[in-house]
Amino acid sequence: MGQEGVRRCQEGGTAYAAWDGADGNYSRMPTVDEVRLEDDTRYLHITSNETIGGIRMPDFPDFGVRVIADMSSDYLSRPIPWAQFDVVYGGAQKNLGPAGLAVVFARKSLVEEAPDNQPAYLRYKTHAEADSMANTPPVFSIWATGLMLN
């Protein structure tokens, strides 16, 4: 990958596109062979079901690195192989409830080993230690989602 696709992130990390969308078209999901991970890649972020273009990952291949997934459109719609993911997150508004609520499943070891050099609100550890009450919760969204799940 050329340097034009690499972006410096806060705290000294870098981000790059591991797949370019088949010439920028993004009309299908990549095959495992098309995902190009650099040697020092720490994790891969995927969106498992992209609803605007109507494309979905039919299965979840092993990419050989930690996987963080936006699964807003997959909650309650198909089985999820939880062992393959370190973080799964998504907005509730697709399948779980009204807008205003994000649901996050994070591997406990990942939460515990996360660095403390980010703002407190951006650290999952902050929310885990406060039982998800580190800020004022969206009460209506939580209530409505609870009704949906029941």
Secondary structure, DSSP 4 states (H G I P E B T S, - for coil): --GGGEEE-GGG-EEE-S--HHHHT--SPPPGGG----TT--EEEEESEETTTTEE-SS----SSEEEEE-TTTTTTS---GGG-SEEEEETTTTTSSSS-EEEEE-HHHHHHS-S-S-GGG-HHHHHHTTT-SS---HHHHHHHHHHH-
